[in-house]
Amino acid sequence: MKLLFFLIISSFVYAKTIYIAASSNISYVMNDLIKEFKKKNKNIDVKISYASSGKLTAQIMHNAPYDIFLSANMKYPIFLYNHKKTLTKPKVYAKGLIGLFSIKDKNLSLNSLLKANSIAIANPKFAPYGKAAVEMMKNAKIYDKVKNKLIYSETITGVIPYVMNFADVGIVAKSSIYSKKIKNIGKFYYKDINTSLYSPIKQGVVLLKNNNEAREFYNFLFSKEAKKIFKRYGYLE
């Protein structure tokens, strides 16, 4: 009994927690990543704060106590690196894609945006996926025709609830359609957007604090196991 008690107490004493700031689009895949990570790192707990990459960058600039920053693009990690807020150079860990999402239009195409009364996208001022949506519409020569229909969600994860409640169509992260939550919403329609109309979103990561546990997770993001999970959730390698 004494030995068992010692082992239980030891597991609490030596358990470490890492704090991650993560773009909202990663919320769909993060549970599986953590589950895989903890197979070899049982004594490391992972706590995550989700928000738009822009807002998380502002928090980090004001010394928020994060160990790792997972951004939805490279712009914000580069900004933090240039301001000497990171321990590592920005590195791409995945490439994100966007697509059209609706519960009304089963024949989704760019024409769906022209026909829609309202279109939900992530706010391009803060969210890289929203910026990619605007880039796509401009390259498709339809932005001026639809800009007055746009409804802005603070983050990319907020687009789907908008579509479920009032928007006719949304431009979402492809990873969202692989989430377990979306299986509970009933019937929906999705269509990939041609990548010739926008640049696949290079998502960057930086290490913010020098501790072994954070480095373990940082390195894990580039492992074969992590790459398989990202691919399963609709990201490009």
DAJO-V152995 format. One line per field, one symbol per residue. ss: DSSP state (H for helix, E for strand, L for the rest). psi: psi as a letter, one per 30 degrees, with the letter a starting at -180 (. if undefined). A space follows every 50 residues. Layout:
ss = ???
psi = ???
This chain:
ss = LHHHHHHHHHHHHLLEEEEEEEEHHHHHHHHHHHHHHLLLLLLEEEEEEE ELHHHHHHHHHLLLLLLEEELLLLHHHHHHHHLLLLLLLLEEEEEELEEE EELLLLLLLHHHHHHLLLEEEELLLLLHHHHHHHHHHHHLLLHHHHHHHE EEELLLLHHHHHHHHLLLEEEEEHHHHHLLHHHHLLLLEEEELLHHHLLL EEEEEEELLLLHHHHHHHHHLLLHHHHHHHHHLLLEL
psi = eeeeeeeeeeeeefklkkkkkkkefffefeeeeeeeefefifgjkkkkkk aleeeeeeeefghkhlekjjlgafeeeeeeefghglflkkkkflkllllk klgejfhklffeeeflfkkklkjfffjeeeeeeeeeeefghfefffeffk kkkeleffeeeeefefkelljlkefeffleeffffbklkkkkkkffflkk jjklkkkflileeeeeeeeefgleeeeeeeefgglk.
